[in-house]
Amino acid sequence: MTSFAPIPGLIGGILIGLSAVILMLTIGRTAGISGIVVNAMTATGAMDRSWRLAFIVGLPLGALLVAALGWKDWSSLAFPATMPMTVIAGFLVGAGTTLGSGCTSGHGICGLARFSVRSVVATATFMACGIATVFIIRHII
Amino acid sequence: MSLIFSLLAGIIFGAGLTVSDMVNPARVLNFLDLAGHWDPTLIFVIAGGLAVTALGYRLVFRREAPIASEKFQLPAQRQIDSRLIGGSALFGVGWGLAGICPGPALTDLVTLQPKVLVFVAAMLIGMIVTVVWRDKIRPMNAVRQSG
């Protein structure tokens, strides 16, 4: 059970937006996580790989920082999916974001912020499929 | 210098996912569960992120170039194709199964939870398999990953 938390949500969202703007302003790149991960694995140039690895390393460091400041209560953290379901989910998320060229951050934040039609279609599609999947698991099966 | 900028951006992004509790799959699943105890927090995260990014991008794109590189690198793809829709649909199903998308998955590595490690490993395998399929088996056109 989680309770609606609009203020932390809004503050977190603003931080995510700030991160996307900083990445574009400084190195001219989109803060799309799936693309960063895929290209970190496939990039051939050293710089092409290293800025992406630096960003990826920063993600858990950001969580550590928030926890160190005492602003995070991890007690409600829960992973409801079973282990086999987690494996299938991880594979689908990796394959789907690679095929669809983006995830919640790349399409849902950066793409929508540029009013990209592709990102509107992608975001509507993954939102609808996510909602349908949860409906089937929780209310039908 | 670029590395410091992107590390900083990664830290702020991870902090944002943590503060907003998007690192918590239970909360994400409750957002997707419209027919259950619906938790609309994710809408506020997207709204905050979108507002700052849309406004910030407008200001940034007034510049000729970024501070620490030669040019802005934006996705060149324009057409709505089956890969965009099919891929996003697969992603949506996976997101609905576990409540985890790529950013929170990597951020949650800090918890060292076995399910996070397994999810990230499966996600990387899914990415590699798809890259091989896309580039070697069914090359359509040179598509750069944007998101």
Interface residues (C-beta under 8 A of the other chain):
Chain A: M1 T2 S3 F4 A5 P6 P8 G9 L10 I11 G12 G13 I14 L15 I16 G17 L18 S19 A20 V21 I22 L23 M24 L25 T26 I27 G28 R29 T30 A31 G32 I33 S34 G35 V37 V38 N39 M41 T42 M47 S50 W51 R52 A54 F55 I56 V57 G58 L59 P60 L61 G62 A63 L64 L65 V66 A67 W71 K72 W74 S76 L77 A78 F79 P80 A81 M83 M85 T86 V87 I88 A89 G90 F91 L92 V93 G94 A95 G96 T97 T98 L99 G100 S101 G102 C103 T104 S105 G106 H107 G108 I109 C110 G111 L112 A113 R114 S116 V117 R118 S119 V121 A122 T123 T125 F126 M127 A128 C129 G130 I131 A132 T133 V134 F135 I137 R138 H139
Chain B: S2 L3 I4 F5 S6 L7 L8 A9 G10 I11 I12 F13 G14 A15 G16 L17 T18 V19 S20 D21 M22 V23 N24 P25 A26 R27 L29 N30 L32 D33 L34 A35 G36 H37 D39 P40 T41 L42 I43 F44 V45 I46 A47 G48 G49 L50 A51 V52 T53 A54 G56 Y57 V60 R63 A65 P66 I67 A68 S69 E70 K71 F72 Q73 L74 P75 Q77 R78 Q79 I80 R83 L84 I85 G86 G87 S88 A89 L90 F91 G92 V93 G94 W95 G96 L97 A98 G99 I100 C101 P102 G103 A105 L106 T107 D108 L109 V110 T111 Q113 P114 K115 V116 V118 F119 V120 A121 A122 M123 L124 I125 G126 M127 I128 V129 T130 V131 R134 V143 R144 Q145 S146 G147
